């Protein structure tokens, strides 16, 4: 019995949402009855079945600014993953199951996807579709939601159970269950307040982050992409010019090449060879186009027209111009297909004068 008590105490100390002050008797009666029953006592299962104290949810509500919006019961539901229901039904069949956040997480996931999509579409009007999808995942995807749950201090309030994969459902991991908390919180704000308030909540915790979109925008042939893009806009054919160089006849030369369309400089790149510098210059020119950012004070969002309170007036909305959102032969994926080489502005176009 001494070994069982030590194991139980060690497990309980690692579970932050089960304070010893909230337990009337320690060790619990399940541990004392394990010696006379055939079923061994599991501290992990016992700790997963314990509800967190109400004071922890009250602290969470004040920490994220929802003390006047949702109550303790709603927060407890938001932190209860559906995977714990089977465990509860197996070990506590005579007690009613706790409310889970399955429906709330589904609704919150749709709301976060809506907010992130309209925010990125209005901020980056020329962003390609595949890159837009990757950016939405970077802002409100499962890993970001799990990190937000840890940052707001909700990780120790999560009730969940690891489940193996089945032919119909994937495995439930800790990050999967943890990502359901911010989604459920977004749905609660939407239900108890309004859509604009839920958008403000998503802006504060998700969309205010800085995400580098440049690595998401890849090109198989930047020189060809730039040639076709410039032709689509009706501009002059791009020409690369050598701007600077050093150490041409040494072991470590550096060339700086600029890409011009007429008198306008589109991009600039450097490299240890003219080909590398020209490649980077064309890629820089494409990044400048497709990652063109609208100033924050000029961004117009469709959900901004919804009234903040029921019966209020709708806000004004002026839709922005749709940009050129597709790269003709570029790709954000990792395809291994080798395309045939097509003519583009080649090395002989480099003006070394």
SULUR-V754064 format. One record per helix or strand of 2 or more residues. SS is the DSSP state (2 for helix, 1 for strand). FROM is the first residue (numbers start at 0). TO is the last residue. If there is no record, write none. Layout:
{{SS;FROM;TO} {SS;FROM;TO}}
This chain:
{{2;1;13} {2;19;21} {2;28;32} {2;42;47} {2;53;62} {2;71;77} {2;83;90} {2;101;122} {2;128;139} {2;141;150} {2;154;156} {2;173;191} {2;194;206} {2;213;215} {2;221;231} {1;238;245} {1;253;260} {1;263;270} {2;273;289} {2;295;297} {2;301;304} {2;346;348}}
